[in-house]
Amino acid sequence: MKNVLITGGAGFIGSNLSLKLIDKGYNITVLDNLSPQIHGDTPELTSPLYKSIKDKVTFIRGTVTSRKDWELALEGQNIIVHFAAETGTGQSMYCIEKYTEVNIQGTAIMLDILANNQNSVEKIVIASSRSIYGEGKYRHPELGIVYPKHRGEENMLAGNFDLTYADNQKLELLATDEDSKIHPSSVYGITKQNQEQMIMTVCPTIGIAPVAFRYQNVYGPGQSLSNPYTGILSIFSTQIRNNNPIQIFEDGKETRDFVFIDDVVSATILGIEKSEANGQVFNVGTGVATDVLEVANSLIKAYEIDVPVTITSKFRLGDIRHNYADLNKIKNLLGFEPKVYFKEGIEKFSKWVLQQEIQEDKLSISLEEMKKKGLLK
């Protein structure tokens, strides 16, 4: 079978993909820096994600910002799955240099090496994101399809969180398809757009097939419960298990498309194995929008821990209101259908969480950082 390099392969999605590909007979190399924000300060001892792949893959502890590490990792590889990235919409708005260096420059180094040196790489799969769509796709009652600008601070301070058009007309939310306007509202989204565009532009010129997956909000057993910067289900779960109240931003009606880890892995493998994926970008989600208040209440019910839930009307600059995926393209070209929807996924996720040690609730630290930067209102 082929040799596959997975950057960020000790992370949540990467480790799950690694194990599935090993079962299918692939030879896996992982390049990962074992970031303390995800894996803790002693990952070799305490990171379940890293320990799940240890001794099953060729592991390189390194960083995508190092040309030397890239050169070592790329040797003899047939397929690259590029997951390594700084993630988190809010954090990206004040860690701008870090997000740009890792996400954009890291990808640029890889492509520079491949463009200027002999290699055996046939395909690159890039982890893009729904964040590149910004506020997504809507229908105006008179104008038809529109892509509204990012929400203004003045309106949100007044409690007006829903999107309106320039004429203040209310809009109907639609599923976002791959041809929708690209207009990210955060530095993270900008870096993912840049990654995707570099891969899709450069690879065909050097004889490598590119595939991009615009993942929605991925969740499931194994995700970090200690990272306060990303993963709303993990953040809420840690708060609930610490008997801490949940404070929900905006009015609690903001929605996301939550896609279960097994479905994400399945979609990614289709992209690796199917030639129909070559040169294409795909949404990966469930096609269902779930609001944040429903997420909080579902988790409280699952853990049987009654903590107060407060709608705060606070908001973070850079957050979007809604987004959910149109899956027609990935269904038609790759035959992908999500198998786990939110109700079942929450059950599987919460059962796993209850088997884990209760982590320290660090959310207040991340929110205080954002408040100091003027990004939390």
Buried (B, 14 or more C-beta within 10 A) or exposed (E): EBBBBBBBBBBBBBBBBBBBBBEEEBBBBBBBBBBEBBBBEEBEEEBBBBBBBBEEBEBBBBBBBBEEBBEEBBEEBBBBBBBBBBBBBBBBBBBBEBBBBBBBBBBBBBBEBBEEEEBEBBBBBBBBBBBBBBBBBBEBEEEEEBBBBBBEEEEBEEEBBBBBBEEEEEBEBBBBBBEBBBBBBBBBBBBBBBBBBBBBEBBEEEEBBBBBBBBBBBBBBBBBBBBBBBBBBBBBBBBBBBEBEBBBBBBBBBBBBBBBBBBBBBBBBBBBBBEBBBEBBBBBBBBBBBBBBBBBBBBBEBBEEEBEBEBEBBBBBBBBBBBBBBBEBBBEBBEBEBEBBBEEBBEBBBEBBEEBEBBEBBBEEBBEBBBEBEBBB
